[in-house]
Amino acid sequence: MMIRSDLRKETISTNRIKTYRNFPMVPRVVFGRGSFSQLNEILLPKRKNADAPFIFLVDDFFEDKDFVSRIPLMFNDQVIFISADEEPKTAQVDALVSRIKEQFDESPSGIIGIGGGTLLDLAKAVAILLNNTGLAKDYQGWDLVSRPAVYHVGIPTISGTGAEVSRTTVLLGPEKKLGINSDHTTYDQVILDPDLAVTVPKEQWFYTGMDCFIHCVESLTGSYLNAFSQSYGEKAMELCKEVFLGDIPEDESRDKLMMASWHGGMSIAYSQVGIAHAMSYGLSYLLGTKHGIGNCLVFQHLEEYYPEGVALFRQMQEKHQIKLPKGVCSNLTQDDFDIMVNVSLGMEPLWENALGEDWKKIMTPERLQALYQKI
């Protein structure tokens, strides 16, 4: 079976020997309840000097919580609290980079992202822009980053997005919602501590967990599927079923969902997602819909494309008594629909993975608008 990356088809050299993308993985990872306590010993060897701080980008949910006292600050290290209420934006990345450069004469020893997908994506983007010229929007695309990012660490406090393991940082730009997809994006270190997810509200737990589940459905049914992505996707799917359809203790559920997120992220590292994610990007760009719930809003209407996955999704939704908003697109104008459709159809690798090389003949703008109108 031909293996394709999430960005490019395989290339063939002049002597007809296949070459494959050499994707990076997170080189170091710690997993275990309470493992956040090891952060100080992990960071110490990476500290360049007393004038080169570590910058902690932290979900503002934790601003008045005891958790903040556990962050190992030294010298002129700084914690910046950031709201995760909205999708991360290129302008937000640029503002953070300017703030750090203006405040410190020396480049930071590292950037540490603590939170969900929004914070993890912001931390990756800031780490890249600190070492590269220009603005964040200039790097929205594939393999546009020329210089390595500064050292960066990802610490998820909610499970499902796979942002802790992926080579992309999805950002809402002035013209598009698109990731900085680069070998330099991947975290240098990840700490997976299930205890950090104890405070996640039930609905957010479900929406973000469904992001992982939908990753698996789209990867495992896509035309880009290969043995590498399949092995991770199948494990993530197994774990999602245990978490969302089984009856297991809460602490075990957190462990398993954190590993499902990791495996789900890996399943699309050498593959791709599909229709739900492509459509979710349109919702997010126009309406600011958060990624997890956006995927759910779309996926519930995709029986034609993912019949088994949608059936499982509805079982999970019913078991956990999750009611999705209705009428989200009911008051949109034709111009609004045109914007969403154009943003969504711009995600060509996702559509090709879902529907094959002739996807443009299958998913016309009219057909896509009809799907949006159901939401």
Stockholm file with secondary structure:
# STOCKHOLM 1.0

chainA/1-375         MMIRSDLRKETISTNRIKTYRNFPMVPRVVFGRGSFSQLNEILLPKRKNADAPFIFLVDDFFEDKDFVSRIPLMFNDQVIFISADEEPKTAQVDALVSRIKEQFDESPSGIIGIGGGTLLDLAKAVAILLNNTGLAKDYQGWDLVSRPAVYHVGIPTISGTGAEVSRTTVLLGPEKKLGINSDHTTYDQVILDPDLAVTVPKEQWFYTGMDCFIHCVESLTGSYLNAFSQSYGEKAMELCKEVFLGDIPEDESRDKLMMASWHGGMSIAYSQVGIAHAMSYGLSYLLGTKHGIGNCLVFQHLEEYYPEGVALFRQMQEKHQIKLPKGVCSNLTQDDFDIMVNVSLGMEPLWENALGEDWKKIMTPERLQALYQKI
#=GR chainA/1-375 SS CCCCCSSCCCEECTTCCEECCCCCCCSEEEESTTGGGGHHHHHGGGCCCTTSCEEEEEEGGGTTSGGGGGSCCCTTCEEEEECCSSCCBHHHHHHHHHHHHHHCSSCCSEEEEEESHHHHHHHHHHHHHTSSCSCGGGGCEESCCCSCCCCEEEEESSCSSCTTTCSEEEEECSSCEEEEECTTTSCSEEEECGGGGTTCCHHHHHHHHHHHHHHHHHHHTSTTCCHHHHHHHHHHHHHHHHHHHSCCCHHHHHHHHHHHHHHHHHHTTTSCCCHHHHHHHHHHHHHCCCHHHHHHHHHTTCTTTCHHHHHHHHHHHHHTTCCCCCCTTTTCCHHHHHHHHHHHHTCHHHHHHHHCTTHHHHSCHHHHHHHHTTC
#=GC SS_cons         CCCCCSSCCCEECTTCCEECCCCCCCSEEEESTTGGGGHHHHHGGGCCCTTSCEEEEEEGGGTTSGGGGGSCCCTTCEEEEECCSSCCBHHHHHHHHHHHHHHCSSCCSEEEEEESHHHHHHHHHHHHHTSSCSCGGGGCEESCCCSCCCCEEEEESSCSSCTTTCSEEEEECSSCEEEEECTTTSCSEEEECGGGGTTCCHHHHHHHHHHHHHHHHHHHTSTTCCHHHHHHHHHHHHHHHHHHHSCCCHHHHHHHHHHHHHHHHHHTTTSCCCHHHHHHHHHHHHHCCCHHHHHHHHHTTCTTTCHHHHHHHHHHHHHTTCCCCCCTTTTCCHHHHHHHHHHHHTCHHHHHHHHCTTHHHHSCHHHHHHHHTTC
//
